Amino acid sequence: MATGATHIYEYLSLPESLLQQLDQQRKDGFLCDITLKTSSGDLSWTAHKCVLSAFSGYFKSLLATNEASEVQLDPVTEKGFSALLDYMYTAKLVLTKETAQDILVAAGFLEIVNVLSDCSTYLSGPEEQPVDNQPNTAGQKETTEPGGSAPPTQPQPVKLDRVFCFMC
């Protein structure tokens, strides 16, 4: 029997690219299948159910049993939900003294565990937290600069060779 080799390519920039495309679709209202409103009702957001349910235990449970096209999020503020929705579509969470409590409440209601942890750490920490741009416990890089982030990288595809022996 012949031995064949399989080549597996892993595209490390794909998750970031996918999120960028989904975020642009959200901003354009393209393929969005749900509308979300907070307690004030002044603003509404459109989003993709699959993105919401991938990040939020609340949405995963709700959308598994309900085909709602509009959801009212009464205990959640606009500040809190807007920050979390941006997080879901960009993988960046912006915490400030003015928004952290609202984000914490929203993350608790929406069951977004890693954000709960990060908000709790932020709120219980010193006024100015030293940041060394190292991954935190959830694997994210932190920065205290407004709108700052780690420099973008363009990882190259990684070729992983696997040889299968059918005789072994």
Buried (B, 14 or more C-beta within 10 A) or exposed (E): EEEEEEEEEEEEBEEBEEBBEBBEBBEEEEEBBBBBBBEEEEEEBBBBBEBBBEBBEBBBEBBEEEEEEEBEBEEBBBBBBBBBBBBBBBBBBBBEEEBBBBBBBBBBBBBBEBBBBBBBBBEEEEEEEEEEEEEEEEEBBBBEEEEBBEEEEEEEEEEEEEEEEEEE
